[in-house]
Amino acid sequence: MLPCQSTCAAYRAGCHKTCAHWEQYQIEQRADRAAKKRYLLYHSQRCAQTIHQLRGMQCRYPVW
């Protein structure tokens, strides 16, 4: 089901393929997904860096 199907007065089957509002909605969704992807990538790299640093501070071999 399309999100505009219940709210658009001009809705008809297949109209989303040529609808300017639908295209704008898709552009906004793409930008939102790209922003989320950048956010996750940035924080994933930061966490990996922190884990790498913490593992580097650990003793490699136990001292008896």
C-alpha positions as CSV (number, residue, x, y, z in Angstrom):
1,M,0.0,0.0,0.0
2,L,1.3,3.4,-0.9
3,P,1.5,6.0,1.9
4,C,-0.4,8.6,-0.3
5,Q,-3.2,6.1,-1.2
6,S,-5.4,7.0,1.7
7,T,-4.8,10.8,1.8
8,C,-4.6,11.8,-1.9
9,A,-7.8,12.9,-3.5
10,A,-6.4,12.3,-7.0
11,Y,-5.2,8.8,-6.3
12,R,-5.8,6.1,-8.9
13,A,-4.0,2.9,-9.7
14,G,-0.5,3.5,-11.1
15,C,-0.6,7.3,-10.6
16,H,2.5,7.2,-8.3
17,K,4.7,6.6,-11.3
18,T,4.1,10.1,-12.7
19,C,3.1,12.0,-9.5
20,A,5.4,14.9,-8.5
21,H,4.5,14.5,-4.8
22,W,5.5,10.9,-4.9
23,E,8.8,11.6,-6.5
24,Q,9.5,14.3,-3.9
25,Y,8.6,11.8,-1.2
26,Q,11.1,9.3,-2.7
27,I,13.8,11.9,-2.8
28,E,13.3,12.7,0.9
29,Q,13.3,9.0,1.7
30,R,16.6,8.5,-0.2
31,A,18.2,11.4,1.6
32,D,17.0,10.1,5.0
33,R,18.4,6.6,4.3
34,A,21.7,8.1,3.2
35,A,21.9,10.2,6.4
36,K,21.2,7.1,8.5
37,K,23.8,5.1,6.6
38,R,26.5,7.9,7.1
39,Y,25.6,8.0,10.9
40,L,25.9,4.3,11.3
41,L,29.1,4.1,9.3
42,Y,30.7,6.9,11.3
43,H,29.8,5.4,14.7
44,S,30.7,1.9,13.6
45,Q,34.2,3.1,12.7
46,R,34.5,5.0,16.0
47,C,33.5,1.9,18.0
48,A,35.9,-0.3,16.1
49,Q,38.7,2.2,16.8
50,T,37.9,2.2,20.5
51,I,37.8,-1.6,20.7
52,H,41.1,-1.8,18.8
53,Q,42.7,0.7,21.3
54,L,41.3,-1.2,24.4
55,R,42.6,-4.5,23.1
56,G,46.0,-2.9,22.5
57,M,46.1,-2.0,26.2
58,Q,45.5,-5.5,27.4
59,C,48.3,-7.9,28.4
60,R,49.0,-10.3,25.6
61,Y,50.3,-13.1,27.8
62,P,49.5,-13.7,31.4
63,V,52.3,-13.1,33.8
64,W,52.8,-16.0,36.3
